[in-house]
Amino acid sequence: MKSILTNLMVVCALSFMFACGGKSSTEIANENKKSGNSPELTKSLKKEHDLMTKEHEFMEKEHRALGKEFGEMDKKYEAAHGGKRDKVYEDAAKDHKKLLDDHTKLINDHTTLIKQHDEATRKHGNKEMTDVEFHKVHNALREKHHQMKVKHLEMKSLHDAFEIDFNQLMGKYN
């Protein structure tokens, strides 16, 4: 009788674990834990926020400078060529304009990322989000931020290439 009861308890325990996705009650409790933001985590998240804000300010400042630079390049070209534009320059100008538009989009996406980071931080701090949910969201936001940094570097390289091409077109290297 004792072995039947033991087997029945094992079956019940295994059924419960299967119903819970194969996780122990401790794992389930940890997943559902809503600890909020510790002082250390708050400090770390604030550093991240401040860094993203500074990066964002830099991107906006850089964007204004790039727009101004593009306008100046356009004026220099027109002055050097009597107001005439050839197809090569027109195509390059369109590509450069598209780069500026893509940069604007990246800045807007970065604004959204900062808002999402702040929202996740707020929700976790107010215990509206479990620790597991927070870490999942936070890691996804970090990955997205990394991808934005890579994209920004690619844009910077492309801009540098446009600048070199423009200088060649203007005969600076001849």
N, C-alpha and C positions, 0 to 999 in steps of 0.2 A: 504494500500500500504506500509506503514511504517513497519508493522509487517511482511509482506512478505519479504521485504528487510532485516530486522533484522534476520529473519529465514534463509535467503539465506547466510548472512554473517556468522552466526553460523555454518551452514553446511560447508561453505568453510573453516572456521577456524578449525573445527573438522576434515575435510578431510586432511588439511595440517598437523595437529598434528598426524593423523593416518599415513600419508605418512612419517612422521619424527619419527615414532616409539613411538608415544604418548608423546613426549617430547616437552617442551616449547621452544621457540626460545632462551631464556636465557640459558636453559640447553644445547642446541645444540651449542650455542656460547662458553659456558664454555668447552665443550668437544673438540671443535676445537681450543681452545686457545693454543698458543705456547709461553709460557712466558719465556722459557729458564731457566737457573739456577740462582736463587737469591744468594746473598752472603751467606745467612744462609744455603741454600741447598748445595751450593758448599762446604762449610766447613763440613757439615754433610757427604756428599758423599766422600770427601777426607779422613775423619776419617774412614769410612767404607773401603775404598780402602786400606788405610795404615794398618788397622787391618787385612784384608784378606791377604795382602802381608806378614805381620809378621807371621800369621798362616801358610802361605804357606812355608815360610822359615823354620819354626819349623818342619813342616811335612817332608820336604826334609832332614833336619838334622836328624830327628828321623828315617827316612827310611834308611839312610846310617848306622846309629848306629844299627838298627835292622838287616840289612844285615850282618854287621860285627859280631854281636852277634850270628846270625844263623850259620855262618861259624865256629865260635869258639866252639859253642855247638857241631857241627858235628865233629870237631877235637877231642874234649874231649871224645865224645862217642866212636869214633874209637880207641882212645888211651886206653880207659878203657876196651874195648872189643876185643882187638887184631886185629883191622881192620875189624872185622865181624859185620854185621848188621842183626838184626832179623826183622821179618815182622812188629812187633809192632812199632819199631823205624822207619822203612821205611815208613809206613803209616803216622806216625806222622810228619816225615820230609816232605812228599809230601803235607800234609795239611798246614804245616808251610810255605812251599814254595809258595803254592797257596795264603796264607794270604799276603805274601810279594808282590806277583803279583797283588793282589786286591788293596793293598796299593799304588802300582805304578799307577794303573788305577785311584784311588781316587785322587792322586796328579795331574794327567793329567786332570781329570775332574775339579779339583779346578782351574787349570791354565785357562781352558776354561771359567769357571765362572767369573774369574777376568777380562778376556778379554771382556766378554759379559757385565759386569758391566761398564767397561770403555767405551765401545761402546755406551751403552744406555745413559750414562752421557754425552758423547760427542754430540750425536745426539740431546738430549734435550737442551744442552747448546747452540748448533748452531740452535736451533728452527727447527730441521728437524723432530721433534716428538711432538705430542700434549701432554699436561699435563696428560690427561687421559691415553694415550698410555704409557707414561713414568711410571706413577704410577703402571699401570698394569704389565709392564715388570719388574720394580724394585721390586714389591712385589713377583712376581714369582721367581726372582733371590734370594731374601731373603729366601723364602721357600726352594728353592733348596740348599742354603747354610746351612740352618738349618738341612736338611736331611743329608747333607755331614758330619756335625758335629756329628750327631747321629751315622752314619755309622762308623766314625772314632773312637768313643768311644766303639762301638761294637767290632771293630778290636782290640783295645787296650785290652779289656777284654779277647778276644780270645787269644791274644798273651800272656797275663799273665797266662792263663790256660795252654798254651803250655809250658811255662817256669816252672810252678809247676809240670806238668807231666814229663818234662825232668829231673827235680831234683829228683823226685820219682824214675824214671827209673835208674838214676845214684846212687840211694841208699842214697841220701843226708838226707832223713827224717827217715831212719831206725835206 
